[in-house]
Amino acid sequence: MGVVYEAEDLKLGRHVALKFLPDELANDAQALSRFQREAKAASSLNHPNICTIHEIDEADGRTFIAMELLEGQTLRHQINGKPLEIEAVLDLAIQIADALDAAHSKGIIHRDIKPENIFVTNRGQAKILDFGLAKLSLRPGVGADGNAATIESEEHLTSPGSALGTVAYMSPEQAEGKGVDARSDIFSFGSMLYEMVTGRRAFQGDSKLSTLSAILKDDPKPVSAVSPDTPSDLEKLIIRCLRKDPNRRFQHMADVKVALEELKEESESGKLTRVAPQSGLGRRKSSWKWTLTGMTALLIVAMSAGFWFLRPRSHPVPRVVPFTAYPGRQTDPAFSPDGKQVAFAWDGEKEDNFDIYIKLVDAGRPLRLTNNAATDAFPAWSPDGRYIAFCRYEGGWNQGERGEVWIVPALGGAERRLGEAARMFGGLSWSPDGKFLAVSEASSAGAPFSLYMISPETGDRRRLTSPPNGDGGDIAPAFSPDGKTLAFFRPPAHGIYLLPISGSGAARSEPRRLTPPELSRIWGFDWTPDGRGIVFSSVQGDSSTLWMMAASGGTAERVMGGENASEISISRTGNRLVYQRESWDSNIWRIPGPKARDKIGVATRLIASTAWDREPQFSPDGKKIAFTSARLGKNAIWLCDRDGLNPAEITSFSAADVGSPRWSPDSQWIAFDSHNESNWGIYVVSTDRGPVRLLTTGPSDNVRPSWSRDGRSIYFGSNRSGDWQIWKVPSSGGAALPVTKKGGREAFQSLDGKFVYYAKLGSRGIWKVPTDGGEETQVFSEGEQGLWALTEGGIYFLDERVTPPMVKFYSLAARKTEIFKQFPKDTRLDQDSTSLSVSRDGQWILYTQLDQANSDLRLMENYR
């Protein structure tokens, strides 16, 4: 869309490229808008693989862009109908992926990635050109600052209703004229990568309509069938980029870049596996052809959707800006009733203790309201803005322990205690009329959490809900703006439930579930100001996405993604949303085991990535390690060598969550748990990446599997009887049988096969029961789920209650505990998913360490 000249910058003495609009487009308002958009988008990015924009100016009534002068040729000329060498493909693809990741992190989506828009210099440097279709996005891919680009987010860049981009490289959602986010660029990148490897387009037809049909309905011919020498892992990467459903693609270009870099390392070391074409395997051909009438209808729908999406808007563009950027963790934001202040918890400049702070939205430093050695969290404003209620935990940052509810004046002053609970889980909500505080409490260690109403005046409490035993209970209550409904979480499926409330603070009926099963692992939520909807965050893979859903039900609509948003608060009087942004990374570490020569050796990081890696388990033969990871954008089971090398994914199905890998005695199978559809189930997969097999049935949740020593049974925790107990099921499939009657959630059979040792939910201690049934007795009072490992001589367990944490050993013969290893002072364990593992030869112990754990608060302006 431009005419380009070489020119000399007379002021700086450099040669540049000047891009003008063609004469026939010089007076076209839409073309000029697109031209200006290109300059604004590219100029906001500073990256070696993006063509640098020096300025945009006007001469003699004609607008031009001055940009760096490049010498080389486009990627289209390099491909020229022939595949590139794999080494060249990987080198260029990594550069392009890095540049797109930089653009996405600024909230900019290119929307026209194709070989013509990639320039390759004579030195082999890739440069992305033509941001003329770029779009500012607050959906998956928005960056940390969120407002770096100042381009408009909606306007007619072409004729109204048309789908933007080049047909052969469009994503399915782009072809239909739907809203797009960074994952659309990932699809286009995959199409271009396919062509780089094969020399032919991934989707092609005799016309634009037939090409659109192929993009929407057909899979491209397998890469290995076109280019037999293509590495199998590269083919898998391309396939994942080209999935029709955006939720099944890579979610972030950064993950694509990491995967490509790993492939390049393997290629340079000679470890990259190349495969021959498979006869018919994995090839799917469309069994029907669309008629011209059908395609015409599709095009009309796509144009209409595009017109709706691209229509001019009068409201301001949402943008995300930092609200806090202090050391440590800032959590649990809550807007004041007038929307001018935010209360939050912060562990302070020294990162040593959480207290309650408030801060003005537009200026100033935070005001500290509490100063107590206990942990203060979850502030909630009174409706008149005069007071803040909060939770205080005497045992430190450990929700589920004994807690108290306190009230403090919003301007500072004397605190007032409203009472305590045996166990308290985070979250308070003040009713709009100021008569009640809703809180989540449990009467004892084994009881589920229930919602209670507390009078702020007297401290009197009244029980509101009675959740089923074994479900964890009801937590995180939030009143609707009119006070007639209370929203809350109900684990373990982590759905949002709605409970009608009377004027006297009593439940008017049973709660109903709002959120669909596929949107589980919800971290936080809040009501929209009009009370008609709820905005919530749902974790997908290693990041979370903000969704909005009508309180009456229906389909959830994506608000924003890629920010690791958790706790949310929406201003009742303005157009602002504040959320807690998580920044954390857990990796797998090892220390010398009980039979190592150097037992004092230091801890070393063994398995790591830019996403989290957790739950390590040594194979019985000592050759492999199974673990869970989100390094490719979703939770999956991975295997690697004993030394942490050669990681490979062995599960690849669309489960919302996957975890707890456990080896069979012959080291050939992995049992694991996964949340899919509406509940947790126990699955089995072979280590050679065979099909996944479901072992458990029914609506109950089934978790934390482990194998019997003969390999014939799999033990697991289940709430199918109403509370959590240990059950077992034949590993070949069949009916499950109960093992315990007095509670249990995670079990391992002793090496001699005589006893089943197990941990319970919500309490410390390890119990045992004879394999054939009998009395259930406590072995010792320490250790808890996920933090212990059964060996021949005793039980190793992590004690995270002390600082720094320790590995301890309980001798079954001597019946006493001793310290085995004390970690360095700054060690932080991943308490959510550690899974201690001791190698069978006793040489190594694996655990999960939290290497990064910070959070700050982000403000979304112009939120609607």
N, C-alpha and C positions, 0 to 999 in steps of 0.2 A: 504494500500500500504506500510505498514511498520511493522517491528518487534520491539516490545517494551520490554525493560528490566527495572527492578528496579535497581537503582545504588545509591552509596553514593558519595557525593561530599566531597572529602577528605580535601579540603581547607576550606570549610565553615561548614563541619559537618552536612550536610542535605541530606535527601534522595530525589532523583529526578527520573524522567523517562527518559530513553534514547531511542530514536526512530531511528532505522537503516532501510535502504532500504533492502528488501529481497535480497538474493544472486542472484536470477535470474534477478533482476532489477538493481543491483549495478553498472553495466556498461552501462545501458540504459541512453542515454543523455537526452531524454525527461522526463523520470522518475526522474532523478537527478534534472532537471530544475524545475519540479513541487515540488520536495522535498525542494529545496532551496527557492522556492517561498513561501511555507508554512511558513518557518522560518522567512523570511523577512517580510511577511505581518503581522503575529501574533506578531512578536517582535516590530513592530512599534506601537502596540496598548497596552495601559496600562489600563485594565478594569477588575474589579473583576469577571465578567462573561465570560471572555475569557481566555483560558488556557495560562498561562504565559510561554514564551519562554526565557530561560536563555542564551543560546548560540547555535551556530552551529559550528561544528568543524569536524576534520577528524582524524581517528586513523587507522594505518595500511592500509591506502589507502581506508578506508570506511568512508563515510560522515555520521554524526549523528546529531540529534537535542537533546539538553538537555532541558527538560521542567519540570514544577512542577508536582509532583506526586499526583494523585488524587485517593481517595478511594470512591467507590460507584459503580454505574452502568450507562449504557447509557439510554437515554430516550426510545430507542427501547425496552430494557428489561423491563422498567417500564410499558410501554403500554401493550406489550405482548398480543395484540389482544383484549384488554378490555379498555373501556373508563376510564379516570382518574376522580377523584372527581373534581368538578368545582373549588373549592378553590385551589386545587393543580395546576390545569390548569392555572388559572389566575396568581398565584404566579410565576410559572416557565415561563409563556409567557411574563410577564413584565420584568423579568431578561433577557430573550433572546432578547426581543425587544430593551432593553436599550443597550445591547452589540452590536447589529447590528447597532443601531443608532450611536454608537461611531465609529464603523468601517466605516460606510457610511460618517460620518462627516470628516473622513480622506481620503475619496475618494476610499475606499476599498470595493469591492463587493465580497461576499463570494462565490456565484454561486453553492454551494452544501449543502444548508441547508436541513437537514433531521434528523430523530430521532437518527440515528447512529452517527451523528456528534454533538450531544448534550449529555454531560456527566452530571449526577446529583450526587453530592457528598452525603455522608451519612448525612450531615447536611441540605440537600435540596437546595444546591446552584447549579445553572445551569452554565455550562461552555461550550462555543463553541469550538469545535476542528476542525482540518484539514482545514487550509486555502490553501490547495494545488491547488485549482482552482481559488484562489483570483485574482482579476483584479483591476488595478488602473483605475478609471473612472473620466472623467470630464463632465459627464452627470448628470442627477438628482441624488443628493446624495453627490456630491463633497463637501468637508468640507471647513471651513473658511480658513484654510491655504493651502489646495489644493495640497501641495507637501510633506506631511508628510511621505507618503510611497515612497519607492524607487524601488518598484518592477516594472518589465517591463510590459507594457500595452498590448503587442501583441507578441505571440510566439506560436509555436506548443507545446501544453502540452500533446496531444494525437495524434493519427493519423490524418493527414491533412483532413480537411473538416468535422470532426465529431463534433457533438453537445456535449458540456461539461456538466457534472453533472450527477445526478442519474435520470433516466427516469421518475419515478413516481412522482418526486417533481419538475420537470422542469417547468419553465414558458413557455407559448406559444412561446414567441419570442426566448427563449433559445432552445426550441425543434426544431425550424426552422433554427437554426444556425445564427440568426440575432444578431446585436449588443444589449447588455443588459446594464441596469443601475441598480440603487438601487431598482427600483420597481420590478425587477426580484426576488430579495431576498424576497420582500414582498409577492409575489405570493407563493414562496416556503414555507415561514413562514406560510401563510394561509393554505397550504396543510398539513403541519405538525400539525397546530393547529386543523384542522378538525379531524385528526387522534387521537389527544390527547382527543378530546371531544367524538368521536364516537367509537374509537377502530378499525376503518377500514380506509383504504386509500381513499382519495378523488377521485383519478383516478386510476383505475386498469383494466387490461385486461388480456387476455390469453397469450399475447406476448408483446414484447416491441413496436411493430408496433401498436397493438390495444390500448396500453396505450397512445402512442403518439397521436393517433386519438382522444381518449377521452379528452386529455389535450387541443387539438386544437379546438374541435368542441362541446363537451358535457359539460353540467353542472353537478356537483356532486349531488348525491341524497341529498335532504334537510336535514340539520343537525337534525332538530326536528323530522323528520320521522325515523331517525336511533336512536337518543337519545332524547326521549320525554321531559326530564327534563331540557334540555338546555335552558338557558335564551335567550329570543328573541333578545336582544341587542347584545349578544355574537354571535348569528347566523348571524345577520346583519353584524357584523364586519368581520366574516369569509368570507361571501359572497363578501364583498367589496374587501378583499384581493385577492380573486380568480377571479376577473373579467378578461376576456380575453384581453381587451383593456387596456394597461398600463395607459392611460390617465384617466381611470375611477376607478383605484385603489386608495388606499391611496398613496399620493405622497412622503411621508416621514415616516420613521419608528418612528420618534419622535411622530407623530400624532397617530400611532397605540399604542404606549406605553401609551400616555395620555388617549386614549379611554379605554384601558385595566385597567388602574389605577382607572378610574371612575367606571368601572364595579366592580372592587374589593371593592371599598368603598361602593357601593350600596349593594354588597353581604354581607359585614360585618355588615351593618346596617339593613339587612333584607328587603331592598327595591327592590332587584333584582327580576324582574318578570320572572317566568318560564312558558313556554307554552307547551300545548299538541300538538301532531303532527296534521297537517292540512291535511285533506283528499284531496289529489291531488292538493291543492293550491300551486301555485308557482313552481310546478314541471314541468320541461321540459325534454322531452326525445328526443333523436335524432330519426328522422323519416327515416333515411337511414343509410346504412352501407357502408363504403368505401370498394372498391374491392382491392384485393391484388395488382393489377396493379396501382391503384390510390395511395395506400400507398407507393409503391415502388417509384413512381414518386415524392411523397412528400419527401421521405427520400433522394432521389437524390438532390432535390432542397435544402433541409436543409443542406446536406453535402457540396454542392457547396457554399451556402451562408456562412456556417461555415468556409470553406477553404478561401473564400475571406476575411472574417472578421478577421481570425486568421493568415493570411499570414504574413511573416516577413516584417517589415518595416525598411526603412533606415533612416527615418526622426526622430528627437528627439521627445520624449513624451511631449505633452503640460503640463504645470504646472502653478498653480495660486499662486502668492505671494502677500503679502501686499505691497501697494505703499505708502499709507498714513495711519497713525493710530493716528491722533491728536484728541484732544477734539472736541466735537461739530460735525458739518457737513462739509464734503468736497464734492463738487458737480461739475457737468458739466465738466468732463475732456476733454482735447483736445490736441492731439499730435502735436508737432512742425513738420514742413515739413521734417526735417532730422531725426525725430524719436528719438531724444536724450533728449527731454524735454516734460513735460506735463504742460499745463496751466489749472487752475481750480479755482473755487470759494470756499472760506472758511470763516466761521464766526469767526475765530480767537481763540486765546487761551482763551479769556474770553467769547466766544460764544455770542457776542453782536452785530456783524455787518459783513455782507458779503463783502469781497474785492477780488480782483484778485491776484492770486499767480502763480508762475511758479517753477518747481522743475526738476532737472536732474533725469533721469531714474535710474542711478546706484548709486548716492551718493548725499550727501549734504542736507541742510535744504532748505525749500522753500524761494523764494525771493518774497517779497510783492511789487506789482506794483501800487496798488491804495490805497488811504487812505481818503475815503469820507464818510460822515455820511449817505449817501444813500446806497441802496443795489446794489452791482455790481455783475453781473452774466453772464453766457454764453459766455466765451471767445472764440474767433476764430482767428487763426493765419493768417497773410498775407502769400501769396505763397513764398515770399523770406525770411520769418521768422523774419523780422525786426520789425513788429508791431503786436499788438493784438487789435482786436475790441471787444467790450463788450456792454452789456445792463446795463443801470442804471435806477433804479426805486426809485423815490423820496419818494414814499409812503411805502417803506419797501418791504418785501418779499411778494408781492402780484401781481403775473402775471396777466395781463389783465388791469392794471392801467396805468396811464400816464408814459411813459418811454422815454429814450433818448439813442442814439447810440454814443459811444465814441471810440476813438482810442488812444492807449498809446504805446510808444516804448517798445519792449520786454525786453530791458535792464534797463527799468525805465526812467522816464523823464516826460516832460510836456504832459498833456492830450489834445486832440483836440475833440471838440464836432461836430457831424455830423447832429444834428437836433433831434426833438422830435416828438412823435405821441400821439394822444388823448388816445389811448390804445395800448399796445404792449405786445405780447406774446413771451415767451422765445425762443431763438435760433437764431444764426447768422451763415452765411456761406459765405466765401470769394471765389469768382470765381478763378479758377486756373491761369487765366491771370492777376489777380489783378485789373480788371476794375470795378468789381461790388461787393457789399455786398447784399446778400439776407436776408430779414428780414420780420417778420410777424407783421402787424399793422392793426388797425381799426380806421376809421375816426371819430367815435362817439361811445357812450356807447351802443347803440342798434344795431350797424352795425356788420356784421360778420368780422372776421379777413381775410385779404387778404395778398398775398405775394407781396412785393415791391422790386425793384432793386434800390440801393443807390450807387451813385458815391463816392468812398472814397476821391476823390480829391475835388469835389465841394459840396457834400452833396445833389445834386439833386436826386429826387426820382421819380420812374415810377412804376405805378401799373402793376402787372404781372398776377394775377388771380382774378376772380370774382366768388367766391363760392356761392351756393344757400343760400338764406335767411333761417335762422333757423337751419343751420347745425353747427354753431359755427365758421366755417371758416377754413382757411388753416394756418398751423403753422409748426414750426421746420424745415425750409428748409435746404437742404444739397446738394451741388454740387457734381456731379460725378467727378472722377479724370481727365477726359478729358474735363470737363466743358460743355458737350453737353446735359446733363440731370439734372434736379433738382428734388430731392425726397423730399416729405413733408408728414405731417399728414393731414387728413381731418376728424375731429370729426363729429358727436358723435360716429360713428362706429370705429373710430381710425384706419382706414386702411392707409397703405402707398401708396401714389400715385406718379407717375412719369410724369414729364412734359419736353418734348423736348425744348431745348433753342438754339437760334441762336447766332452767334458770336457777335451780337450787344446787346445781353441780352434780347431779346424779345421771347415770347412764339411762338413756331412753330406749335402747334396743341393743342387740348384739352388734359388734363391729363388723364391717365388711372390708374385704381387701380391695385396694384401688389399683396398685401397680401390677403389670403383667409378670408372669414367672421369669420371662427371659431377661427382664431388667432387675436382676438381684444385686447383692452386694452394695446396697445403698448406704452411702456415708452420711448424708445430711439432706435436709429439705426445709422449705418454708412456704407459707401460703402467699399467693399473689394478693396485692392490696385490696382487690374487690372480692376476695374470698371465693372466686369461681375456679381457681386452679391451684396446683401445687408444683413448685419447681424443686427438683431433686437431683442428686448426683448419683450415678451408677458406675461402678468400676467395671471396665472391660479390658482384660489383659493387664497391662501395667500402668494404665492411666484411667481417669474417670471422665465422664461426659455429663453435662448438665441437660436435663430434660424438663419439659413442662407437660402437665397432664390436667385435663379438666377434672374437677372434684366429682362431677357426675359420672366420670368414666370415659372410655373412648381410647383413642390412639395417642401414645406419647409422642411429643414433638421435640426434636433436638434443639437446644438453645445454644450450646457451646461445648467444645471438646478439646482434649489435649492439654488441659491446664492442671490436671490432678486436683480438681476442685473437690472439697469435702464439705465442711460445715457451711451453711448458707443463711443469710439474713437479707430480707427485702424491706426497703423503706416503705412505710405505710402512707407517707405523704408525698413522696417524690418519685423519681424515676431511677433509683439507684439500687444496685444489688451488691452486697459484699460477700466474699467467700474466702475460705481458708485454702491456700494453695500448698499442697504437700510437695516436698522435695526430699526423697529418700531413696536409698539403694542398699539392699542387703545382699551379701555374698557368702559363699561357703568357705570356711576356714578349717584348718586342721592343726592338731597338736600331737606330739608323740604319745603313743598309747602305753598301756601298762607293761608291755613286753619289749618296748623299744630300748635300744642301748642308751640313748640320750633322752631320758625321761624329763629332763629340765629344758629341753629345746624350746625355742620360741614358737609362738603361733604364726602360721603363714597362710596367706590367702591362696586358695587352690582353684576355685571356680568363680568366675566373675564376668559380668557384662554391664552394659549401661542400664539394663533393667534389673529386676530382682531375680536372685537365684536362691532357692530354699530347699529344705527338707531332704538333705542328702542321706543316702542309704548305701552302704557297701554291699556288693553281691556276696553270697556265701562262699564262692570260689575265690574271692578277693581280687578279681580282675577288672571289675567295673564299678561305677557309681551311678545310681539312679538319683535324679533330683527333679524338682519342678522349676520352671523358668518362664518368664514373660518376655524373653529377649527378641522374639519375633512378633510382638504385639498382642499375643494372647497367651493364656496359661496353658502349659503343655508339660508332658513328662519327657525328660531328656535322659540320655545315657552318655557317659564319657569313660575314658580309661581311668585306671586307678590313680594316675598322676594328674588327672584333670584335663588331659588332651583329647582331641577328636570328639567334641560334643556332637550329638545327633538327636534330633527330635523323633520320638517313636509314637506319639499320639497326634492325630490331626483330624479332630472332629469338632463340631461347633458347639461344644459345651461352654457354659458361662464360666465355670470354674473347675479346675482339676488340681488334685493334690494327693498327699499321703502315699507315695510309691513304696511298695514293699515287694521284696524278691521271693520267688519260690525257692525251695531248698536246692533244686538243680540249677539255679541261676538262668533259667530259660524263659521265665514268665514274670510279669509285673502285675500285681493287683494295685488298684488305686481307687480313690473316690472322686466323684464328679457331680456337680450340680447341673442338671440339664432339665429343661422344661420346668417342672414344679417341685422337684425334690432331689435329695442326694442319693446316689446309688453306688454300688460296688461294681467295678469293672475289672476285666483281665485282658492283657494284651501280651503277645509274644515279643521277645526282645529283637526279633528280626522284622518288626514293624508290620505284623500281620493285622487282621481285622480285630477291632475292639469288641469284646463280648460282655454283655450285662448279666450279672449274677443275681441281683436282688430285684424283687418286684413289689408292687403295691405303693401306696401314697406316703409311706413313712420315710424318714431320713435315715440313711445308712452310711457310716463314715469310718475312717481310720482302720483299714483292713490289715491283716497279717496272716501268714501261712502257718499251718501246723507243721511239725517237723517231718512228717511223712508226706507232706504235699497234698493230702487228700481233702483237707478242709481249709477254709479261710474264716478267721475270726474277725468280727467287726462290732462297732457300736451301733445300736439302733433304738429308736423311740417308738417302735411298732407296738409295744405293749402299754404305751402311755407315758413311760419315763425311760431314761437312758439305761440300757442294759447291754451286756455282752451276748452276742449271738454267734452262731457259726453256720456256714453253708458249704455243701460239697463244692470243691473247686471245679468239678466238671459240670455243675449245675444241679439244682434240685431244691427241696424245701429247706428253709432255715430252721434251726433249733435253738432254744434259749440255753445260755450257759450260766448266767448269774441272775439273782433275784433281788439283790440289795444295791443295785447300781453299778455302772461301769460304762466306759466309752472307748477305751483304747487298750488292747490286750496283746500279749506275746506269750507263746508257749515256751516252757523251759526246754533246754537242749536235750534233756532226757525224756521229754514228752509227758512227764507225770503231772505237771501243774500248769495252770494258765494264770499268769500274772497280769494285773490290769490297773488302770487309773480311772478315777471317776471325774465327772464334769463339775467344775466349780469348787473343788476341794483338793487339798494336798494329801499325799499318802499313796502307797502302793499296796494293793490287796492280792490275794491268790485264792484259787479254788482248784481242787483236784480235776484233772481232765475228764474223768468219768463222772464227775458230779460229787457234791458233798458240801462240807461247811466252808463258808466264805469268811476268810480271816484277814486282818490287816497285817502286813509284813513289817512296815515301818511308816512313820508319819511324815516323811519328806518325799520329794519328787511329785511331779504332776504331768498331765497330758502333754506330749510332745517334747518333754525335757528329760527323758530317761531312756536308758538302753539296758536290756537284760543280757548278761553274759553268763558264762559257765559258773563263775565263782561268786557273782553278785550283781549289783545294779549300780551303774554309773548314772549320775543325774546332775543337772545344772541347778545351781542355787542362785537365782537372779535377784533375790531379796537383799543380798549384801552388796556393798560397793567396795571394790570391784567384784563382779560375779566370780563364782568358783565352779569347778567340776569336783564333785564329791563321789565317794565310793562306799556303798553299803555292802558289807560282807554277809552273805547268807549263812555262813558257818559260824562266824564270830558274833553275828548280830550286833554289829556296831558300825558307825560311820566315821570315815576319815577324809581329810582334804586330799584330793589327788592333784589338782592344779588350780592356782589362782591367776586370773587374767590380769593384764596390765590395767592401770587405773582408769584409762579412758575407754575401756571396752564396753560396748553396748550390744546386748544380745537382741535378736529379733524374736521377741517373746510370742508373737503371733504364730510363728511357724518355724520352729527350730529343728526338731527331730534329730536328737543326738544319735550318733551311730559309731560303733566301735568295730573295727575290722576283726574278722574271725581269728587272724593270727596275732591280734593284740598290738600291732605296730602303730596304728593311727586311730585317732578319734576325730570325727567330723562334727561340726556344728555351724549354725548360721549366725553371722554377725551383722549388725546394723551399722554400716560404714558411713552412712549419711542419713540424718534425720532432722530436717528443718522444716519450718512452715512460716509463711507470712500471709498477710491479708491483701486481697486485691479488690478494687472497686470497679464495678461496671457502671459507667455513666450512660445516660439515655436508655436505660433498660425499660422495656415495655412488657 
